Amino acid sequence: MRKARAQTLIDEGRLSLTEIAQELGFSDLSSFSQAYKRWTGVAPSRVRQQVIAS
């Protein structure tokens, strides 16, 4: 569930990655980034860059 919500929030582009981490209940951006990379194999910052570029 967190993975799907994280992807939705990243795709929307309204919140910073830090705000997304807080929204999902992570203690900090680093913890969120590690979990997201474990879920998807890609860092959330990389996904955000792709969203911005498209």
N, C-alpha and C positions, 0 to 999 in steps of 0.2 A: 504494500500500500504506500509506504514512504517513497519507494522508487517511482511509482506512477505519479504521485503528487509532485515529487521533485522535478520530474521531466516536464510536467505541465507548467510548473512555475518558471522553469528555465525557458521553456518555449514562449511563454507570455512576455518575458523580458521586462516586466514591471519592477521586480524586486532584484536587489543585489544578491549575490551568492551568500553573503553573510546573513541577509534578511531571510533568505530561503532556509538556511541552516537553522536559524532561530524558529521560523515557522514550523519546521518539521521536528523540533525538539532536540536538536543537537546542541551540545555544550559550546561548540565553536566551529568556525569554518573548516578547520583542519579535520575534525572528526567527520563532518559532513562530506568533505572532499574524498576522504579515504573510503567511506562507505559507498559513495556514488561510484567511485572507480572500481570497487569490488563488485558492485551490482552490474555495471555496464562495460567495464574494461577501458573506459575513457574518463578522463578528468572532467568535472563539470565546467571548468573554465574553458576547456576545448569545445565543449558542446555550445556554451554561450557564445564563443567566437563564431562558430558556424551559423548560429541563429542570427547574429548581428550581420554577418556577411551576406545572408540570403535575403 
